[in-house]
Amino acid sequence: MNPDMEFDLTQYLFEPLTKAKAFFLGYDLMGLIPKYEPRVVVDSVNVVAYPQESCYKIDLSVTLRDFNKSIDLKCIFDEESFSILP
């Protein structure tokens, strides 16, 4: 959500949450994370829309190139924040 980046996630929030938008959010994450952080390889992204909760739940698996270490993240993306769950 950095305004200096061409990576505007807010476009996914203020319209109805759908499976199609979840797909394109995942597609954008796959391509844009490595663009802005080349030390990270995105291994997989799974995004599910939860319209009743007004959020997307994101499972993200990345590898840190410099450390050759994989990390799995579970995230919630809603109108107020992008949160990584414990």
MARKELUM-900536 format. One line per field, with one value per residue (C-alpha): residue number from 0; residue in three letters; x, y, z. Coordinates in steps of 0.2 Angstrom, whole numbers, plus 5000, padded with zeros to 4 digits. Layout:
% residues N
n NUM  ...;
res ala  ...;
east X  ...;
north Y  ...;
up Z  ...;
% end
This chain:
% residues 86
n 0  1  2  3  4  5  6  7  8  9  10  11  12  13  14  15  16  17  18  19  20  21  22  23  24  25  26  27  28  29  30  31  32  33  34  35  36  37  38  39  40  41  42  43  44  45  46  47  48  49  50  51  52  53  54  55  56  57  58  59  60  61  62  63  64  65  66  67  68  69  70  71  72  73  74  75  76  77  78  79  80  81  82  83  84  85;
res met  asn  pro  asp  met  glu  phe  asp  leu  thr  gln  tyr  leu  phe  glu  pro  leu  thr  lys  ala  lys  ala  phe  phe  leu  gly  tyr  asp  leu  met  gly  leu  ile  pro  lys  tyr  glu  pro  arg  val  val  val  asp  ser  val  asn  val  val  ala  tyr  pro  gln  glu  ser  cys  tyr  lys  ile  asp  leu  ser  val  thr  leu  arg  asp  phe  asn  lys  ser  ile  asp  leu  lys  cys  ile  phe  asp  glu  glu  ser  phe  ser  ile  leu  pro;
east 5000  5015  5009  5027  5024  5013  5006  4989  4980  4966  4958  4952  4943  4930  4920  4911  4923  4922  4932  4938  4945  4953  4961  4968  4974  4984  4990  4996  5005  5014  5021  5023  5031  5047  5046  5048  5058  5069  5077  5060  5054  5035  5032  5013  4998  4981  4968  4950  4937  4926  4912  4903  4919  4924  4941  4953  4962  4979  4991  5008  5023  5040  5058  5071  5085  5100  5096  5088  5074  5055  5042  5023  5013  4994  4987  4971  4968  4953  4949  4959  4975  4986  4989  5001  4993  5004;
north 5000  5011  5026  5026  5009  5004  4991  4997  4983  4995  4992  4975  4982  4994  4983  4967  4953  4939  4923  4932  4947  4934  4926  4942  4948  4932  4935  4952  4946  4933  4946  4962  4955  4950  4966  4976  4964  4954  4944  4935  4921  4918  4900  4900  4911  4906  4919  4916  4930  4930  4943  4941  4946  4959  4952  4941  4927  4924  4909  4914  4904  4913  4908  4921  4919  4925  4912  4899  4898  4895  4904  4901  4916  4917  4934  4944  4958  4970  4988  4993  4982  4969  4957  4942  4929  4920;
up 5000  4997  4986  4978  4971  4956  4967  4973  4983  4988  4971  4978  4993  4989  4977  4980  4985  4972  4967  4951  4961  4973  4958  4951  4968  4969  4952  4956  4972  4962  4950  4960  4976  4966  4956  4972  4982  4971  4985  4987  4976  4977  4977  4979  4983  4987  4990  4996  4996  5012  5007  5024  5033  5020  5019  5009  5017  5009  5010  5004  5002  4998  4997  5003  4990  5001  5014  5003  5016  5013  5023  5024  5028  5032  5030  5031  5020  5023  5022  5037  5036  5029  5043  5045  5057  5069;
% end
